[in-house]
Amino acid sequence: MHDIFRFGSIMEGLVFIAVQSVILAVVLFYEYRRKALEEKQKDLKSLIFDLEMYVKHKHKH
């Protein structure tokens, strides 16, 4: 029956799955953080751009 498992015992299999899940969770968390940071950078860039346009526009008048 235990030949189905690649691991020595069911416990080792569960530990392996738990470790894989933790690694996946960490990777997904960092991916999410990176995406959120990219969004913030885009917002900042557009804000700076808007300010520059506003200043240039004000200069013309």
N, CA and C atoms as a LAMMPS dump frame, in Angstrom:
ITEM: TIMESTEP
0
ITEM: NUMBER OF ATOMS
183
ITEM: BOX BOUNDS ff ff ff
-5.0000000000000000e+02 5.0000000000000000e+02
-5.0000000000000000e+02 5.0000000000000000e+02
-5.0000000000000000e+02 5.0000000000000000e+02
ITEM: ATOMS id mol type element x y z
1 1 1 N 0.826 -1.205 0
2 1 2 C 0 0 0
3 1 3 C 0.864 1.261 0
4 2 1 N 1.951 1.245 0.777
5 2 2 C 2.805 2.425 0.874
6 2 3 C 3.649 2.64 -0.368
7 3 1 N 3.612 1.698 -1.311
8 3 2 C 4.383 1.852 -2.546
9 3 3 C 3.833 3.006 -3.385
10 4 1 N 2.578 3.382 -3.161
11 4 2 C 1.954 4.481 -3.898
12 4 3 C 2.705 5.778 -3.592
13 5 1 N 3.083 5.946 -2.318
14 5 2 C 3.765 7.166 -1.9
15 5 3 C 5.231 7.123 -2.272
16 6 1 N 5.734 8.221 -2.746
17 6 2 C 7.144 8.332 -3.083
18 6 3 C 7.957 8.514 -1.804
19 7 1 N 7.298 8.871 -0.737
20 7 2 C 7.956 9.181 0.527
21 7 3 C 7.987 7.95 1.418
22 8 1 N 8.838 7.992 2.428
23 8 2 C 8.969 6.867 3.352
24 8 3 C 7.696 6.639 4.14
25 9 1 N 7.049 7.714 4.533
26 9 2 C 5.822 7.588 5.319
27 9 3 C 4.835 8.673 4.917
28 10 1 N 3.611 8.503 5.353
29 10 2 C 2.582 9.501 5.061
30 10 3 C 2.963 10.83 5.72
31 11 1 N 3.554 10.75 6.913
32 11 2 C 3.962 11.956 7.637
33 11 3 C 4.967 12.759 6.822
34 12 1 N 5.96 12.086 6.237
35 12 2 C 6.951 12.779 5.408
36 12 3 C 6.264 13.439 4.214
37 13 1 N 5.293 12.759 3.64
38 13 2 C 4.541 13.308 2.517
39 13 3 C 3.793 14.572 2.908
40 14 1 N 3.176 14.536 4.086
41 14 2 C 2.434 15.707 4.569
42 14 3 C 3.368 16.877 4.852
43 15 1 N 4.533 16.58 5.421
44 15 2 C 5.518 17.635 5.683
45 15 3 C 5.965 18.251 4.365
46 16 1 N 6.222 17.404 3.363
47 16 2 C 6.646 17.884 2.049
48 16 3 C 5.588 18.813 1.454
49 17 1 N 4.326 18.387 1.524
50 17 2 C 3.222 19.195 0.985
51 17 3 C 3.121 20.524 1.744
52 18 1 N 3.282 20.478 3.064
53 18 2 C 3.211 21.695 3.875
54 18 3 C 4.313 22.672 3.483
55 19 1 N 5.526 22.151 3.301
56 19 2 C 6.656 23.005 2.917
57 19 3 C 6.401 23.629 1.551
58 20 1 N 5.922 22.829 0.602
59 20 2 C 5.619 23.345 -0.737
60 20 3 C 4.557 24.446 -0.665
61 21 1 N 3.55 24.241 0.164
62 21 2 C 2.47 25.226 0.303
63 21 3 C 2.994 26.541 0.866
64 22 1 N 3.877 26.451 1.858
65 22 2 C 4.45 27.656 2.46
66 22 3 C 5.276 28.41 1.424
67 23 1 N 6.104 27.684 0.668
68 23 2 C 6.926 28.318 -0.369
69 23 3 C 6.027 29.021 -1.382
70 24 1 N 4.978 28.341 -1.818
71 24 2 C 4.052 28.915 -2.792
72 24 3 C 3.388 30.176 -2.233
73 25 1 N 2.977 30.113 -0.98
74 25 2 C 2.324 31.26 -0.346
75 25 3 C 3.266 32.461 -0.295
76 26 1 N 4.523 32.219 0.061
77 26 2 C 5.507 33.303 0.132
78 26 3 C 5.728 33.911 -1.248
79 27 1 N 5.869 33.049 -2.254
80 27 2 C 6.081 33.523 -3.63
81 27 3 C 4.898 34.372 -4.087
82 28 1 N 3.681 33.894 -3.845
83 28 2 C 2.488 34.638 -4.25
84 28 3 C 2.399 35.972 -3.516
85 29 1 N 2.744 35.962 -2.226
86 29 2 C 2.709 37.184 -1.43
87 29 3 C 3.658 38.225 -2.006
88 30 1 N 4.887 37.803 -2.326
89 30 2 C 5.862 38.752 -2.876
90 30 3 C 5.457 39.232 -4.259
91 31 1 N 4.859 38.344 -5.047
92 31 2 C 4.38 38.726 -6.38
93 31 3 C 3.3 39.808 -6.238
94 32 1 N 2.391 39.607 -5.27
95 32 2 C 1.319 40.576 -5.018
96 32 3 C 1.899 41.921 -4.574
97 33 1 N 2.885 41.876 -3.657
98 33 2 C 3.522 43.101 -3.169
99 33 3 C 4.188 43.846 -4.318
100 34 1 N 4.872 43.097 -5.2
101 34 2 C 5.58 43.705 -6.326
102 34 3 C 4.584 44.4 -7.252
103 35 1 N 3.465 43.743 -7.515
104 35 2 C 2.433 44.326 -8.381
105 35 3 C 1.867 45.6 -7.747
106 36 1 N 1.617 45.55 -6.451
107 36 2 C 1.08 46.711 -5.743
108 36 3 C 2.065 47.873 -5.803
109 37 1 N 3.357 47.566 -5.654
110 37 2 C 4.379 48.614 -5.729
111 37 3 C 4.435 49.221 -7.123
112 38 1 N 4.319 48.37 -8.15
113 38 2 C 4.325 48.872 -9.528
114 38 3 C 3.155 49.824 -9.751
115 39 1 N 1.996 49.467 -9.221
116 39 2 C 0.816 50.33 -9.352
117 39 3 C 1.071 51.684 -8.684
118 40 1 N 1.667 51.656 -7.494
119 40 2 C 1.959 52.901 -6.782
120 40 3 C 2.928 53.756 -7.58
121 41 1 N 3.934 53.119 -8.186
122 41 2 C 4.903 53.865 -8.995
123 41 3 C 4.21 54.521 -10.18
124 42 1 N 3.29 53.788 -10.818
125 42 2 C 2.54 54.358 -11.95
126 42 3 C 1.753 55.578 -11.496
127 43 1 N 1.093 55.447 -10.346
128 43 2 C 0.314 56.565 -9.81
129 43 3 C 1.209 57.767 -9.532
130 44 1 N 2.379 57.514 -8.95
131 44 2 C 3.316 58.601 -8.651
132 44 3 C 3.786 59.278 -9.928
133 45 1 N 4.128 58.464 -10.93
134 45 2 C 4.606 59.026 -12.201
135 45 3 C 3.534 59.89 -12.844
136 46 1 N 2.292 59.423 -12.825
137 46 2 C 1.223 60.21 -13.444
138 46 3 C 0.95 61.476 -12.628
139 47 1 N 1.094 61.374 -11.314
140 47 2 C 0.914 62.552 -10.465
141 47 3 C 1.985 63.594 -10.765
142 48 1 N 3.234 63.144 -10.865
143 48 2 C 4.342 64.055 -11.193
144 48 3 C 4.114 64.671 -12.569
145 49 1 N 3.687 63.842 -13.519
146 49 2 C 3.411 64.327 -14.875
147 49 3 C 2.327 65.403 -14.846
148 50 1 N 1.251 65.136 -14.112
149 50 2 C 0.156 66.11 -13.998
150 50 3 C 0.651 67.424 -13.399
151 51 1 N 1.476 67.322 -12.361
152 51 2 C 2.022 68.53 -11.733
153 51 3 C 2.883 69.319 -12.714
154 52 1 N 3.713 68.602 -13.475
155 52 2 C 4.567 69.277 -14.463
156 52 3 C 3.715 69.996 -15.504
157 53 1 N 2.674 69.326 -15.988
158 53 2 C 1.799 69.933 -16.987
159 53 3 C 1.105 71.167 -16.4
160 54 1 N 0.679 71.056 -15.158
161 54 2 C 0.01 72.164 -14.477
162 54 3 C 0.95 73.37 -14.366
163 55 1 N 2.195 73.105 -13.969
164 55 2 C 3.184 74.183 -13.826
165 55 3 C 3.473 74.823 -15.18
166 56 1 N 3.651 74.005 -16.207
167 56 2 C 3.917 74.531 -17.557
168 56 3 C 2.737 75.38 -18.035
169 57 1 N 1.547 74.878 -17.781
170 57 2 C 0.335 75.581 -18.205
171 57 3 C 0.222 76.925 -17.482
172 58 1 N 0.529 76.936 -16.217
173 58 2 C 0.461 78.156 -15.419
174 58 3 C 1.493 79.17 -15.904
175 59 1 N 2.645 78.675 -16.337
176 59 2 C 3.719 79.549 -16.829
177 59 3 C 3.302 80.311 -18.084
178 60 1 N 2.524 79.66 -18.929
179 60 2 C 2.128 80.26 -20.209
180 60 3 C 1.228 81.468 -20.006
181 61 1 N 0.402 81.441 -18.959
182 61 2 C -0.556 82.535 -18.745
183 61 3 C 0.055 83.727 -18.074
